[in-house]
């Protein structure tokens, strides 16, 4: 089951579930997580599994990011500031 599916099917607060999934994925330190991935990849340059391991980690993090972003957008929309924020972001990007 993907991280997004775990979060969507949970009864806990979504932000708590996202945090729990992130902690499960990276452990207590994002620096140690990235260092471990890099070390594994560098140590096994010819092993196809090292590429798959990197891709799986990136995909899992992207899933969590997408879920967190959806949650942020839902909260903003629920609070009624979605349109104002959207206009502000558009202006800022221009």
trRosetta pair geometry for C-beta under 8 A, 3 or more apart (Angstrom, degrees):
i j d omega theta_ij theta_ji phi_ij phi_ji
1 5 4.8 -119 -175 88 92 127
1 6 5.6 113 124 -60 117 85
1 9 8.0 -65 -172 29 141 139
2 5 4.7 96 56 8 80 102
2 6 7.0 -140 97 -7 44 86
2 60 7.9 -163 -157 -114 78 70
2 63 5.7 -136 172 -148 111 157
3 6 5.6 -53 -150 33 34 113
3 7 6.4 31 154 -17 66 105
3 21 4.7 109 -150 -174 107 143
3 25 7.4 -11 -90 -56 139 130
3 60 5.6 99 -19 -157 133 79
3 63 4.5 127 56 109 109 127
3 64 5.3 -42 128 -65 149 82
3 67 6.9 -121 120 -9 96 147
4 7 5.8 -57 -150 38 33 109
4 8 6.0 28 155 -17 68 110
4 63 4.8 -117 -32 -176 98 103
4 64 7.7 -148 -66 -76 71 38
4 66 6.7 -25 -89 83 128 110
4 67 4.9 -171 -113 -69 81 117
5 8 5.7 -56 -139 41 31 109
5 9 6.0 12 166 -6 66 115
6 9 6.4 -70 -142 46 22 97
6 10 6.4 37 156 -43 61 109
6 17 6.8 -172 125 179 87 116
6 21 6.2 140 85 -89 133 125
7 10 5.8 -51 -150 12 29 120
7 14 5.9 64 179 -147 103 81
7 17 4.5 144 -123 120 75 128
7 18 5.8 39 -114 -70 136 70
7 21 6.4 -63 -61 -21 102 146
7 64 8.0 127 -36 -119 144 66
7 67 5.1 79 65 -167 159 149
8 67 7.6 -123 -48 -127 85 116
10 14 7.4 140 71 -100 114 54
10 17 4.5 154 59 -98 163 147
12 16 4.9 -94 148 82 119 124
12 17 5.2 143 78 -55 111 96
12 20 7.8 46 86 0 156 142
13 16 4.4 83 67 5 92 108
13 17 7.0 -168 88 -8 47 86
14 17 5.6 -58 -148 38 35 111
14 18 6.3 37 156 -21 69 103
14 67 7.5 -150 -177 163 110 103
14 71 5.1 -173 119 -110 138 131
15 18 5.6 -49 -146 34 34 113
15 19 6.4 36 154 -18 64 106
15 68 7.8 73 -116 -124 70 84
15 71 6.5 155 -70 159 77 156
16 19 5.7 -56 -150 39 31 112
16 20 6.2 32 152 -20 65 107
17 20 5.6 -52 -143 37 32 112
17 21 6.3 33 156 -18 65 105
18 21 5.9 -55 -149 37 29 110
18 22 6.3 30 153 -19 64 108
18 64 6.0 123 -155 -159 88 92
18 67 5.8 -175 -102 107 110 118
18 68 5.3 110 -157 -79 155 91
18 71 7.0 -102 -36 -3 146 155
19 22 5.6 -55 -147 37 30 112
19 23 6.3 30 155 -18 65 106
20 23 5.8 -54 -147 37 30 110
20 24 6.4 33 152 -20 63 105
21 24 5.6 -53 -148 35 32 113
21 25 6.3 29 154 -18 65 108
21 64 5.8 -172 105 -102 122 116
22 25 5.7 -58 -147 38 30 111
22 26 6.1 -14 171 18 69 109
22 64 5.7 117 -76 -164 89 157
23 26 6.9 -71 -128 55 23 79
23 27 7.0 40 -175 -134 57 9
23 28 7.5 29 -150 -82 88 46
25 33 7.5 52 129 -138 74 146
25 57 7.5 133 -176 -143 107 75
25 60 5.5 177 -126 134 137 134
25 61 7.0 164 146 -73 154 73
25 64 7.3 -115 5 -36 156 147
26 29 7.3 -126 148 82 99 30
26 30 5.2 -5 177 -100 147 62
26 32 8.0 122 172 70 82 82
26 33 3.9 -54 -150 -61 83 160
27 32 6.4 -65 80 85 130 120
27 33 5.9 171 34 -69 98 100
28 32 7.4 25 70 37 74 137
29 32 3.9 72 84 9 115 108
29 33 6.6 -178 97 -12 61 83
30 33 5.3 -52 -149 36 37 118
30 34 6.3 33 156 -16 69 104
31 34 6.1 -55 -146 39 29 105
31 35 6.1 29 155 -18 64 111
32 35 5.6 -55 -142 41 29 113
32 36 6.2 34 156 -23 63 107
33 36 5.9 -58 -151 34 25 111
33 37 6.6 23 153 -16 62 106
33 57 7.9 166 168 -158 105 132
34 37 5.7 -54 -149 36 33 111
34 38 6.2 30 155 -16 67 108
35 38 5.8 -57 -145 40 30 110
35 39 6.1 31 156 -20 66 108
36 39 5.8 -53 -142 37 28 111
36 40 6.3 29 157 -19 63 107
37 40 5.8 -57 -149 37 28 111
37 41 6.2 25 155 -18 65 109
37 53 7.1 -171 -137 129 84 104
37 54 6.0 109 -177 -105 112 76
37 57 5.7 -97 -107 42 139 172
38 41 5.7 -56 -145 38 30 111
38 42 6.1 24 159 -14 67 110
39 42 6.0 -58 -141 41 27 106
39 43 5.9 24 159 -18 64 114
40 43 5.9 -61 -142 40 24 109
40 44 6.2 -19 170 20 62 113
40 50 5.9 -177 137 -130 86 96
40 53 6.2 -67 122 102 140 152
41 44 6.8 -83 -142 56 20 82
41 45 7.4 58 160 -90 60 58
41 50 4.8 133 -118 173 55 115
41 51 7.7 87 -129 -74 98 45
41 53 7.4 -152 -74 76 82 111
41 54 5.6 45 -85 -61 127 125
42 45 6.7 0 -155 -61 31 92
43 50 7.8 -178 68 -105 69 139
44 47 3.8 -34 170 27 110 127
44 49 7.0 -36 140 71 147 90
44 50 4.1 170 91 -56 110 133
45 50 7.0 -70 -96 63 19 158
47 50 4.7 92 80 -11 97 101
48 51 5.9 -52 -165 34 48 110
48 52 6.4 44 143 -16 74 108
49 52 5.3 -58 -146 43 40 112
49 53 6.0 46 154 -27 72 103
50 53 5.6 -48 -145 32 31 114
50 54 6.6 32 154 -17 62 103
51 54 5.8 -54 -151 36 32 110
51 55 6.2 29 153 -16 66 109
52 55 5.6 -54 -143 40 32 111
52 56 6.1 35 156 -22 66 106
53 56 5.8 -53 -145 35 28 111
53 57 6.5 27 155 -18 62 106
54 57 5.9 -58 -152 36 30 110
54 58 6.3 26 154 -15 66 108
55 58 5.7 -56 -146 40 31 110
55 59 6.0 34 155 -21 66 108
56 59 5.7 -52 -143 37 29 113
56 60 6.3 30 156 -20 63 106
57 60 5.9 -54 -149 35 29 110
57 61 6.5 25 154 -14 63 107
58 61 5.8 -58 -149 40 31 109
58 62 6.2 32 153 -20 66 108
59 62 5.6 -55 -145 37 30 112
59 63 6.4 36 153 -23 64 103
60 63 5.6 -49 -150 31 32 115
60 64 6.7 29 152 -15 63 103
61 64 5.7 -53 -150 37 34 110
61 65 6.3 36 151 -21 66 106
62 65 5.5 -52 -145 37 33 113
62 66 6.2 35 155 -20 65 105
63 66 5.8 -55 -149 36 28 111
63 67 6.4 28 153 -17 63 108
64 67 5.6 -56 -147 38 32 112
64 68 6.2 31 155 -18 67 106
65 68 5.8 -55 -146 38 30 110
65 69 6.2 30 155 -20 65 107
66 69 5.7 -54 -145 37 29 111
66 70 6.4 32 154 -20 63 105
67 70 5.7 -53 -149 34 30 112
67 71 6.5 32 151 -20 63 105
68 71 5.6 -54 -151 35 33 114
68 72 6.5 36 151 -21 66 103
69 72 5.6 -50 -148 34 34 113
69 73 6.4 33 153 -17 65 106
70 73 5.7 -55 -148 39 31 111
70 74 6.3 35 152 -21 65 106
71 74 5.6 -53 -148 34 31 113
71 75 6.4 31 154 -18 64 105
72 75 5.9 -56 -150 36 30 110
72 76 6.3 28 154 -17 65 108
73 76 5.7 -54 -145 38 31 111
73 77 6.2 31 156 -18 65 108
73 82 7.3 62 -166 -120 69 112
74 77 5.8 -56 -145 39 29 110
74 78 6.1 30 155 -21 64 109
75 78 5.6 -55 -144 37 29 113
75 79 6.3 23 157 -15 64 109
76 79 6.0 -61 -148 39 28 107
76 81 5.6 -88 -166 75 78 89
76 82 4.8 112 128 -86 95 74
76 85 5.6 -54 -167 22 136 156
77 80 7.7 44 175 -69 32 26
77 82 4.2 28 -95 -57 60 141
79 82 7.8 136 62 -34 76 75
81 84 5.0 -59 -165 49 70 114
81 85 5.4 71 135 -26 90 104
82 85 5.9 -60 -145 39 26 108
82 86 6.1 28 158 -22 64 109
83 86 5.6 -54 -146 35 29 114
83 87 6.5 30 156 -18 64 104
84 87 5.9 -55 -151 36 30 110
84 88 6.3 30 153 -18 64 108
85 88 5.6 -57 -148 38 32 113
85 89 6.2 31 155 -19 67 106
86 89 5.8 -55 -145 37 29 109
86 90 6.3 32 154 -20 63 106
87 90 5.7 -54 -149 35 30 113
87 91 6.4 29 154 -17 64 106
88 91 5.8 -55 -150 37 30 111
88 92 6.2 31 153 -20 65 109
89 92 5.5 -54 -144 38 32 114
89 93 6.2 30 158 -20 66 106
90 93 6.0 -57 -147 35 27 107
90 94 6.6 25 155 -18 62 106
91 94 5.9 -59 -152 34 31 109
